[in-house]
Amino acid sequence: MNKYILSLLFVSFLFFSCSNSKEEIIEENNQNLPFALSTNNVTFHENIAYGEFERNKFDLFTPDSDAKTPIVIYIHGGGFTGGSKSDLYQNFFFTNLVDNLLSENIAFASINYRLLETNETEGVFKCMNDSKRALQYIRRFSNDYNINKDKVVLIGASAGAGTSLWIGFNSDLAQINHSDVVFRESTRINGIVALSTQANYDIPEWHNTIFKEYQPQGMSFEAILGLAQEETLLQFYGIDNISELSSSQILQDRSNLDMLELLTNDDPEFYVSNADTPYSLPTNADQALHHPLHAKALIDKATEVNLSYKALIPQMNIDNTNGESMLDFILRKLNN
């Protein structure tokens, strides 16, 4: 099976299966491993609480090691309305990745975050800020889990990929004077793996920023609205009426969600692959959300600002990986 077909199957499966002191931590449960591993020298910590909400939990696999280990943190997909940290446990490609990472003395975490709800008022920042806090929490208590907090790669699929890019392309989001010591931790990371990603979350501008080449075929704001569906956009931005998309607050929010504009040459190198959607005019929400042009927009901006990246977009005949696999990329970023 060639690597393009493998990537296609891999990313498709990913989408569709798609306090202040140590004493305050809710005690985690060391359970049996959720899937088979090739090594027995691993501890599995289930449902570690990183915040006050029910879905503020993560699972952690730590290899037995005399030295602190790097870590890969996985953020699940599901359109910010579904999905779970445990989805990957039934995914052969990801269980194999976890096994390989642990064999290389690298820890692995999979996180949950709050989801968008009916009559949502906070919008997608709720979900993304939870993921940010999970990263900061792991760093705050890294000594307790024998983790090297200076060696972190984020990986995500779909919504998790967009969140990983949003965290990675932002300037450091640490709040060094915050009363909650978790928020004082850095959010800067060593690398990002983005699979079936969106390039930014200023969705009303996608007809200009992502799908401009389709404007002669009718791509417009109205077309984006039809593809994404009005109710979805209201939920995504936490608003009551579509007219609020142009309010000063939502315009500011849209700007803060524009990963393309956040991207600068001092950001971490990323590995991107949108390999499960045809390179053609999108005709439904799935195609619009995972189109190869999202990945192309990211690499075009990275090229413009001289940020290193690896991209595998077979539908567009784009591959600059030179045979470097996703695992190879992670190992390179964490072992340097």
N, C-alpha and C positions, 0 to 999 in steps of 0.2 A: 504494500500500500504506500503510495507516495505521500510526501509530507503535506501537500496541498489538500488531498482527500482526508488525511488524518486530522488536519487542522479544522476542516469543514465539519467533520463529525464531532470533534471535540467541542468546538464553540457552539454548535447547534444544541448539543446535549446540555451544556452549561446554561443556556438561556431558558430552555423549556423546563428543566427540572427545578427551571428558574423561579465617697466620704473622704476624710482628710487624713486618717491614720490607719496603720495596719490593723488595729483592733476593730476598726469599723467595717472591715471587709466581711461580707457574708461568706462563711466558711465554704470552700468548694468541696465537692465530693470526688474522690479518686475512684473512678469506676473502671470496669473492664473496657478495653479498647473497643470502639464502635466498628472497627473493621480490622482484618488481619494485617500484620506488619511483618517484615522480614527480620526485625530485631526485637528482642525482648527487653532491651535496656531503655524503655520509654515509660514515662509517667503521663497518664491522661487525667487532666483536671477538667471536670464538667461543670458548666453553668457558674463560672466565676462572675460575680456581680460587679460591674464597673460604674453603676449609677443607680438612681432611685427608682427607675421604672422597670416594669416586669420584663420587658425585652432588652434591658441593659445587661446582657449576659454574653459571655464568650466561653468557648472551649479551648483548651490549651494542651498541646502535645510537647513534652520536653524530653530531650534525650539526656541520658545520664552522662555527665561530663565534668571533668575537673576544672575546666575553664568555662567562663560565661559564653553562651551560644548566641549567634545571630538569630533573627526571627523573621518569618514571613507571616503577614496578617492577611487573611482572606475576608473580603466583603461580598456578601451574596447579592445576586440579582433578584428580579421580580417586579420591576417597575415601581419600586418604593411602596408597593401595595401588598406584596406577598414575598414568599421565600423564607429560608431559614438557614442558620449556620450549619445545620445537619444535612442539608441537601447534598453536599459533596460526598457524604459518606456512602452514598449509593452510586457514585460516579467513578468508574474504573480509572479514568485518566487522572482524576484528582487524588484518589487514594494512592495511586502509583506515584504521583508527584510528592505527596506527603511522605510516603515511605522513603523515597529517594532523598528528600531533604533531611529527614531524621537520620538516615544513614550517613549523611554528610555533616552530622552534628549541628543541625539547624532546627530550631524550634518552629512550631506552626500553631497559629491561632485562627479560629473561625468565629466571627462575631455576629450577633443579632443586633438590631437597632429598631427603634419605633417606626411604625409604618404610617403612611397617609390614611386618613379615615374619611368617612362621609361627613360633609359639612366641616371639612378641615379648615382651621384658622391659622395654623403656624406655617404650613407649607413644607416644602422639601428640605428647608434648612434644619428642621427637626430631625429628620433622618440622618442628614450629613453631619450635623454637629454631634450626634450620638457616636457615629463612627470615629470622628475626630477625638472624642473623649475616650473611647476605647483604646486608641493608640496612646494617648497621654497617660491613661491608667496603667497600661502595660509598662510604660517607661517609668512611671512613678514607683511601681513595686517590682521593678525588674530584678533587684537583688534577691527578692524572695523566691523568684523562679529561675535564678541563675541565667538571666538573659543579658546580653550585651545590648543596651538600649541605643547604642550608636550605630548598630548594624540592623537596619529594618528595610524590608521591601513590602510594599502593598500590592495585592493582586485582587482583581475583581472581575466579575462578568456583568455586562449590561449596566444596570443601575450601580452595582458595586464597582464597576470599572470607572464610570463617571465620577463617583465619589472619591475613588483613589486618585484620579487626576485632579479633582478639585482640591483635595488635601495637599497633594504633591506640588501643584503649581501655585498655590497661595504662598505669600511670604509667611514666615513663622507665625503661627497663630497662638503661641504661648502668651499667657497673661501673667507676667512675672510678679505682679502685686496682688493677684487674686487671693481671696480668703480660702478658697478651695485649692489645696496644694496640687491636685491633679492638673488643674488648668495652667499651672506654671510650667509644665513640661513642654518641650519643643515638639513641633509637628513636622519638622524637616526630616526627610527620609532619604534612602540611598537609591531607590529605584521603584518603578511602577510597571506592573503588567496589566494591560487593559484589553479585555476580550469582549467583542461585540459591543463596543462602547458608543456613547454619544460624545461628540466633540465639545459641546457646551450645553448649557441649560437655559440659554436665552431663546427658547423655542419659537416665539413669534417672529424671530429674525432668521429662522432657518432657510427661508426661501432666498435670502441674500447671502448668508454665510456658509451654508452647507450645500444647498441645491440650486445655486445660481445658474448652473448650466442647463437646468430644466425649465427656466423661465419661459423660453419660447414654446414649451409644451404645456404652459398653463400653471407652472409652479408660482404660487403667490401666497400672501398671508392667508387668504381665504382657503386656499388649498391645504395649507398646513393646519389650519383650524379644523378642516374637514377630516384630515388624516388623524390628528391627535385627539379630536373630539373636545368640544367646549367644556364638558363637565370635568374631563381629565385635567385641562389647563387650570380651571378654577381650583381644583383640589391641589394641584402641583404648587400653585403660588399662594394658596390660602386666601382666596378672594371670593366674593359673592357674585360679581358681575364681570363679564368680559371687558367692559369699558375700563375697569380698573387696571388693565394691563399697561395703560399709558399714564397711570398716576405716578407722581414723583417717587413714592415709596417703592412701588413695584418696578419702576424703571431702574431704581438703585439696586433692588434685589436682583433683577435680571443681569445687571452689570456685574454684580458680585458672584453670579453663577456662570459667567462667561469664561470658561477655562482657556479658550483660545487667547483671550486678551490678558489673562493672568500669566500665561506661559512666557518665561524669560530664559535667557541663556545660562542662568545660575540654578535652574531647576534640575531635578534628578532626571537621568536618562530614562526613557520609557520603551517598552516593548508593546506594540499594538497589533492586533489581528481582528479584523472584521471579515470573516470568511464564510458567513452563512446566509448572506442576502445578495440577490443579483444586482449587478451594476446596471440599473435601468431606472426609469421613472418610478418612484415608489407609489404603490396603489393601495397600501394599507398601513396601519400604525406600526406593525412589526417591521416592515421594510423601511419605513421612515426612521425608526429608532435605531436600527442596526445596519444601516446602509454603509457600504464601503466608503462612501464619500465622507463620512465622519472621520474615519481613520486617515483618509487622504488630507482632510483639512488640518488634522493634527500634525502630520508630517510636513505639510507645506509651511505651517507656522514655525515648526521646529527648525526647518531649513532656513527660513527667513531670519531667525534670531540666533542661528548657529548652536542649537541644542542637539546633542546626540540622541539617536533613537534607533530602534530596530522595528521594521514593519514587514508584515506578511499579509498581503491583500491579493490573493490569487486571481480574483475576478478582474482586477485592473493590471495584472501582470507586474505587480510590485513585490519585490522581495530583496531586501538589502541585508538579510540575516547572515549571509555567507555560511549557512549551515549551522548557525548558533541556535540551539533550541531554547524554548522558554526556560527549561531547567538550567541550561548552560548560562543563560543571561542572568538568572537569579544568583547562581554560584559566583559568577564574575563580579556582580555588584556587592555581594556580601563577603567575598574573600579578599577583596582588594585592600 
